[in-house]
Amino acid sequence: MELSELQNSSFPHLVTIRGHLQSFIGVLIVSFELKMNSTAGCATHFSYSYPDCANSTDSARVVFSKIDGIALCTAFILSSMFIVVGNLLTIVLFAVNRRLRNRSLFLVINMAFADLMLGTVALPLYIYHVGAHFQLWNGEGLMFWYTIYLIVDTVFTLASSISVAFISGERLYATYWPLKHRTLSMRTYRIIIFAVWTLAFLVATLWTTLNLFISTKYAIYPLTIYALLLIFSICSCNIAIWRKFRHGRIASKHQNITSQKKRLTKTLLFVSFLALLSWLPITIMHYLIVVFEVQIARKFYFLVVVLTYSNSFVNPLVYALRIPVFREVLVLCCLRKPAVAPRSHLSKKEIVKTCALMPGTRRQTFLQLAVQQELQDTKL
């Protein structure tokens, strides 16, 4: 009796909780559908990538020709190819050659992996949407692939940018505290890489949720705070390292830091500077469009997007030009000669036995051939 009474008394509460959950899920689904429908209605005029289509006027909704779409898609396809080839080559060289397995390069390889995923997954989805809105092909399932693109691009872009910030911090630690930096274990770098991806997923989840279910205008505020903190940390680390190099205190106080490490530090500072140059225009432009509703030409917007993605394939070029070990390994892999099959040759005892069984003329010819073969083997 007590068990049945307990079940009967708790049953209405369970029904109430279930009803609240169903209502909450229903509200989320409806809000998501309304957001997708409003975005889809705006996307018919132009690409979803323009952040604030819903607030744009009719005069700003310019329909471009297919030639513009072909030019844009070609630029993005070339960028995707360069990104994949450059970053994949960087990762492969790091994996197959021990000379590149420096602890300081682990964060660089982590950033190369994030850039590789941008070129492999995010950019093809972006190209699909750009071509669909220019009517180069049918955009079936456009909003579904838009959602996938938004999640993938946000995660890997944030992972790449956070990696740049941690690279600047790691170089700052190596510059000011070189002896402590040399004692860092691999576990520390693994923890840093784990923190990079954790932060990327957290910020991407917040941004995607606000953007899909609420509004892009509300989503831009936390993203702006994140961007300002990231820019401040990168600039602070770079300025501190630059001041250290300028005053020349490294060579006098810390003799353990070699010129090769200085060159690596300058190279990674240059990489972070290029990353800032490529991210600042798109960040400022999104803020102006979404918050202040500034009208910006669509062609100019897409040029800035190309500039942002181009940073992902510029980094491997910088590594090849500025890091001597990377350049040497790359040259060796590209110019490596094919392995020569070992020549079958006789030992000295076999030559003596063979000469004893031959007549005089053939014996001299055989000895000459044996001497020539030995000379060729010594050259090889």
C-alpha positions as CSV (number, residue, x, y, z in Angstrom):
1,M,0.0,0.0,0.0
2,E,2.8,2.5,0.8
3,L,4.6,1.8,-2.4
4,S,1.4,2.2,-4.5
5,E,0.6,5.4,-2.6
6,L,4.1,6.8,-3.2
7,Q,3.9,6.0,-6.9
8,N,0.4,7.6,-7.2
9,S,1.6,10.8,-5.3
10,S,4.8,11.2,-7.4
11,F,3.2,10.5,-10.8
12,P,1.6,14.0,-11.2
13,H,5.0,15.6,-10.5
14,L,6.7,13.4,-13.1
15,V,4.0,14.4,-15.6
16,T,4.5,18.0,-14.8
17,I,8.3,17.8,-15.2
18,R,7.9,16.0,-18.5
19,G,5.4,18.6,-19.7
20,H,7.9,21.4,-18.8
21,L,10.7,19.6,-20.7
22,Q,8.5,19.1,-23.8
23,S,7.5,22.8,-23.7
24,F,11.1,23.9,-23.4
25,I,12.3,21.7,-26.3
26,G,9.3,22.9,-28.3
27,V,10.3,26.5,-27.7
28,L,13.9,25.8,-28.8
29,I,12.7,24.1,-32.0
30,V,10.3,26.9,-32.9
31,S,12.9,29.5,-32.2
32,F,15.5,27.6,-34.3
33,E,13.0,27.3,-37.2
34,L,12.2,31.0,-37.0
35,K,15.9,31.9,-37.0
36,M,16.5,29.6,-39.9
37,N,13.5,30.9,-41.9
38,S,14.6,34.5,-41.4
39,T,18.1,33.6,-42.4
40,A,16.9,31.7,-45.4
41,G,14.7,34.6,-46.5
42,C,17.7,36.9,-46.3
43,A,20.0,34.3,-47.9
44,T,18.0,34.4,-51.1
45,H,19.3,37.9,-51.7
46,F,22.9,37.1,-50.9
47,S,25.2,34.9,-49.0
48,Y,24.6,34.1,-45.3
49,S,28.1,35.1,-44.6
50,Y,27.2,38.7,-44.6
51,P,26.4,39.0,-40.9
52,D,23.4,41.2,-40.8
53,C,21.3,40.5,-43.8
54,A,18.0,40.9,-42.0
55,N,18.6,44.5,-41.2
56,S,19.9,45.5,-44.6
57,T,17.9,47.7,-46.9
58,D,16.7,46.8,-50.4
59,S,19.2,49.1,-51.9
60,A,22.0,47.1,-50.3
61,R,20.8,43.8,-51.6
62,V,22.7,43.8,-54.8
63,V,22.5,40.7,-57.0
64,F,25.9,40.0,-58.6
65,S,26.6,38.2,-61.8
66,K,27.8,34.6,-62.1
67,I,31.2,35.9,-63.1
68,D,31.6,37.4,-59.7
69,G,30.6,34.1,-58.1
70,I,33.0,32.1,-60.3
71,A,35.8,34.5,-59.4
72,L,35.1,34.3,-55.6
73,C,34.7,30.5,-55.7
74,T,38.0,30.2,-57.6
75,A,39.8,32.3,-55.0
76,F,38.4,30.3,-52.2
77,I,39.2,27.0,-53.9
78,L,42.8,28.1,-54.4
79,S,43.0,29.2,-50.8
80,S,41.6,25.8,-49.7
81,M,44.2,23.9,-51.8
82,F,47.1,26.0,-50.5
83,I,45.9,25.6,-46.9
84,V,45.6,21.8,-47.2
85,V,49.0,21.3,-48.9
86,G,51.0,23.7,-46.7
87,N,49.7,22.6,-43.4
88,L,49.6,18.9,-44.2
89,L,53.2,19.1,-45.4
90,T,54.1,20.8,-42.1
91,I,52.4,18.1,-40.0
92,V,54.0,15.3,-42.1
93,L,57.5,16.7,-41.8
94,F,57.1,17.1,-38.1
95,A,55.9,13.5,-37.8
96,V,58.6,11.8,-39.9
97,N,61.6,13.9,-38.9
98,R,63.0,14.0,-35.3
99,R,64.9,17.2,-35.9
100,L,61.6,19.1,-36.0
101,R,60.2,17.5,-32.8
102,N,61.1,20.4,-30.7
103,R,58.8,21.1,-27.8
104,S,58.4,24.7,-28.8
105,L,56.9,23.5,-32.2
106,F,54.2,21.4,-30.6
107,L,51.9,24.5,-30.4
108,V,52.8,25.4,-34.0
109,I,51.7,21.9,-35.1
110,N,48.5,22.3,-33.1
111,M,47.7,25.5,-35.0
112,A,48.6,23.8,-38.3
113,F,46.1,21.1,-37.5
114,A,43.4,23.6,-36.9
115,D,44.2,25.5,-40.1
116,L,44.2,22.2,-42.0
117,M,40.7,21.5,-40.8
118,L,39.6,24.9,-41.9
119,G,40.9,24.2,-45.4
120,T,39.6,20.6,-45.5
121,V,36.1,21.0,-43.9
122,A,35.1,24.7,-43.4
123,L,36.2,26.2,-46.7
124,P,34.5,23.6,-48.9
125,L,31.2,24.3,-47.1
126,Y,31.7,28.0,-47.5
127,I,32.4,27.6,-51.2
128,Y,29.2,25.5,-51.5
129,H,27.1,28.3,-50.0
130,V,28.8,31.1,-52.0
131,G,28.2,29.2,-55.3
132,A,24.6,28.4,-54.3
133,H,23.8,32.0,-53.7
134,F,25.3,33.0,-57.0
135,Q,23.2,30.3,-58.6
136,L,26.2,28.3,-59.9
137,W,24.6,25.1,-58.6
138,N,21.5,24.1,-56.7
139,G,21.7,24.8,-52.9
140,E,19.9,21.7,-51.6
141,G,19.9,21.6,-47.8
142,L,21.5,25.1,-47.6
143,M,20.5,25.9,-44.1
144,F,21.5,22.5,-42.7
145,W,25.0,22.9,-44.2
146,Y,25.1,26.5,-43.0
147,T,24.6,25.3,-39.5
148,I,27.4,22.7,-39.9
149,Y,29.7,25.3,-41.4
150,L,29.0,27.8,-38.6
151,I,29.9,25.2,-35.9
152,V,33.0,23.8,-37.7
153,D,34.4,27.2,-38.8
154,T,33.9,28.7,-35.4
155,V,35.6,25.8,-33.5
156,F,38.7,25.6,-35.7
157,T,39.1,29.4,-36.2
158,L,39.0,29.8,-32.4
159,A,41.4,27.0,-31.9
160,S,43.9,28.6,-34.4
161,S,43.6,32.0,-32.8
162,I,44.0,30.7,-29.2
163,S,47.0,28.7,-30.3
164,V,48.6,31.9,-31.5
165,A,48.0,33.5,-28.1
166,F,49.5,30.5,-26.3
167,I,52.5,30.5,-28.7
168,S,53.2,34.2,-27.8
169,G,52.9,33.3,-24.1
170,E,55.3,30.4,-24.5
171,R,57.8,32.5,-26.3
172,L,57.5,35.2,-23.6
173,Y,58.2,32.5,-20.9
174,A,61.2,31.2,-22.9
175,T,62.6,34.7,-23.3
176,Y,62.4,35.9,-19.8
177,W,62.8,32.6,-17.9
178,P,64.9,30.4,-20.2
179,L,66.2,28.0,-17.5
180,K,62.7,27.3,-16.2
181,H,61.5,27.0,-19.8
182,R,64.0,24.2,-20.5
183,T,62.6,22.2,-17.6
184,L,59.0,22.1,-19.0
185,S,57.8,18.6,-19.6
186,M,55.8,17.2,-22.4
187,R,52.9,16.9,-20.0
188,T,52.8,20.7,-19.7
189,Y,52.5,21.1,-23.5
190,R,49.7,18.4,-23.6
191,I,47.8,20.3,-20.9
192,I,48.2,23.6,-22.9
193,I,46.9,21.9,-26.1
194,F,44.0,20.4,-24.2
195,A,43.2,23.9,-22.8
196,V,43.3,25.4,-26.3
197,W,40.6,23.0,-27.6
198,T,38.5,23.3,-24.4
199,L,38.4,27.0,-24.7
200,A,37.7,26.8,-28.4
201,F,34.7,24.5,-27.8
202,L,33.3,26.6,-25.0
203,V,33.5,29.9,-26.8
204,A,32.2,28.2,-30.0
205,T,29.2,26.7,-28.1
206,L,28.3,30.1,-26.6
207,W,28.6,31.9,-30.0
208,T,26.7,29.3,-32.0
209,T,23.9,29.0,-29.4
210,L,23.4,32.8,-29.3
211,N,23.7,33.1,-33.0
212,L,21.2,30.4,-33.9
213,F,18.6,30.6,-31.2
214,I,18.7,34.3,-30.1
215,S,20.3,36.9,-32.4
216,T,23.6,37.7,-34.1
217,K,23.6,41.1,-32.3
218,Y,23.6,39.4,-28.9
219,A,26.2,36.9,-30.0
220,I,28.6,39.5,-31.2
221,Y,29.2,41.0,-27.7
222,P,30.8,38.0,-26.0
223,L,32.8,37.4,-29.2
224,T,34.0,40.9,-29.1
225,I,35.2,40.6,-25.5
226,Y,37.0,37.4,-26.4
227,A,38.7,39.1,-29.4
228,L,39.8,42.0,-27.3
229,L,41.3,39.8,-24.6
230,L,43.0,37.7,-27.3
231,I,44.4,40.7,-29.1
232,F,45.6,42.3,-25.8
233,S,47.4,39.1,-24.7
234,I,49.1,38.6,-28.1
235,C,50.2,42.3,-28.3
236,S,51.4,42.4,-24.7
237,C,53.6,39.3,-25.1
238,N,55.0,40.5,-28.4
239,I,55.8,44.0,-27.1
240,A,57.5,42.5,-24.0
241,I,59.6,40.2,-26.2
242,W,60.5,43.0,-28.6
243,R,61.6,45.2,-25.7
244,K,63.8,42.3,-24.4
245,F,65.4,41.9,-27.8
246,R,65.9,45.6,-28.2
247,H,67.7,46.2,-25.0
248,G,70.0,43.2,-25.7
249,R,69.7,41.6,-22.3
250,I,69.3,38.1,-23.5
251,A,72.8,37.6,-24.8
252,S,74.4,39.1,-21.7
253,K,72.4,37.5,-18.9
254,H,71.2,34.2,-20.4
255,Q,73.9,32.6,-22.5
256,N,72.0,29.4,-22.8
257,I,69.7,30.9,-25.4
258,T,71.2,30.4,-28.8
259,S,70.8,32.4,-31.9
260,Q,68.6,29.6,-33.3
261,K,66.1,30.0,-30.5
262,K,66.1,33.8,-31.0
263,R,65.4,33.3,-34.7
264,L,62.5,30.9,-33.8
265,T,61.1,33.4,-31.4
266,K,61.2,36.2,-34.0
267,T,59.6,33.9,-36.5
268,L,56.7,33.0,-34.2
269,L,56.3,36.6,-33.3
270,F,56.0,37.4,-37.0
271,V,53.4,34.6,-37.4
272,S,51.3,36.1,-34.6
273,F,51.6,39.5,-36.2
274,L,50.3,38.2,-39.5
275,A,47.5,36.5,-37.7
276,L,46.4,39.8,-36.1
277,L,46.6,41.6,-39.5
278,S,44.3,39.0,-41.0
279,W,41.7,38.8,-38.1
280,L,41.4,42.5,-37.2
281,P,39.6,43.6,-40.5
282,I,37.0,40.8,-40.3
283,T,36.4,41.4,-36.6
284,I,36.0,45.2,-37.0
285,M,33.8,44.7,-40.0
286,H,31.4,42.3,-38.3
287,Y,31.1,44.6,-35.3
288,L,30.3,47.6,-37.6
289,I,27.7,45.7,-39.6
290,V,26.0,44.0,-36.7
291,V,26.1,46.6,-34.0
292,F,26.1,49.9,-35.8
293,E,24.4,48.6,-39.0
294,V,27.0,50.2,-41.3
295,Q,26.5,49.5,-45.0
296,I,29.6,47.9,-46.5
297,A,30.1,46.8,-50.1
298,R,29.7,43.1,-50.5
299,K,32.7,42.7,-52.8
300,F,34.9,44.4,-50.1
301,Y,33.5,42.1,-47.5
302,F,34.4,39.0,-49.5
303,L,37.9,40.3,-50.1
304,V,38.3,40.6,-46.4
305,V,37.1,37.0,-45.9
306,V,39.7,35.8,-48.5
307,L,42.4,37.8,-46.5
308,T,41.3,36.1,-43.3
309,Y,41.5,32.6,-44.7
310,S,44.8,33.3,-46.5
311,N,46.5,33.5,-43.1
312,S,46.2,29.7,-42.8
313,F,48.4,29.0,-45.8
314,V,50.9,31.9,-45.2
315,N,52.2,30.3,-42.0
316,P,53.9,27.3,-43.7
317,L,55.6,29.7,-46.1
318,V,57.0,31.6,-43.1
319,Y,58.2,28.4,-41.5
320,A,60.0,27.4,-44.7
321,L,61.7,30.8,-45.1
322,R,62.5,31.5,-41.4
323,I,63.2,28.2,-39.7
324,P,66.4,26.6,-41.0
325,V,65.7,23.1,-39.7
326,F,62.3,23.1,-41.4
327,R,63.8,24.3,-44.6
328,E,66.5,21.7,-44.6
329,V,64.1,18.9,-43.9
330,L,61.8,20.1,-46.6
331,V,64.7,20.3,-49.2
332,L,65.9,16.8,-48.2
333,C,62.4,15.3,-48.6
334,C,61.9,17.0,-52.0
335,L,65.3,16.3,-53.4
336,R,65.9,12.9,-51.9
337,K,67.4,10.5,-54.5
338,P,65.8,7.1,-55.0
339,A,67.6,4.3,-53.2
340,V,70.1,2.6,-55.5
341,A,69.9,-1.2,-55.7
342,P,73.0,-2.9,-54.3
343,R,75.3,-4.1,-57.0
344,S,76.2,-7.8,-57.0
345,H,80.0,-8.0,-56.7
346,L,82.5,-10.8,-55.9
347,S,84.7,-10.9,-52.9
348,K,88.5,-10.9,-53.3
349,K,88.8,-14.6,-52.6
350,E,86.2,-15.3,-55.3
351,I,88.1,-13.1,-57.8
352,V,91.3,-15.0,-57.1
353,K,89.6,-18.4,-57.6
354,T,87.9,-17.3,-60.8
355,C,91.1,-15.8,-62.2
356,A,93.0,-19.1,-61.6
357,L,90.5,-21.0,-63.8
358,M,90.7,-18.5,-66.7
359,P,93.2,-18.2,-69.5
360,G,95.6,-15.2,-69.7
361,T,93.6,-12.9,-72.0
362,R,90.2,-13.4,-70.3
363,R,91.9,-13.2,-66.9
364,Q,93.2,-9.6,-67.7
365,T,89.7,-8.5,-68.9
366,F,88.0,-9.9,-65.8
367,L,90.5,-8.2,-63.5
368,Q,89.9,-4.8,-65.3
369,L,86.1,-5.2,-64.9
370,A,86.5,-6.1,-61.2
371,V,88.7,-3.0,-60.6
372,Q,86.2,-0.7,-62.4
373,Q,83.3,-2.2,-60.3
374,E,85.2,-1.6,-57.1
375,L,85.9,2.0,-58.0
376,Q,82.2,2.6,-58.8
377,D,81.2,1.0,-55.5
378,T,83.6,3.3,-53.6
379,K,82.2,6.4,-55.3
380,L,78.6,5.3,-54.3
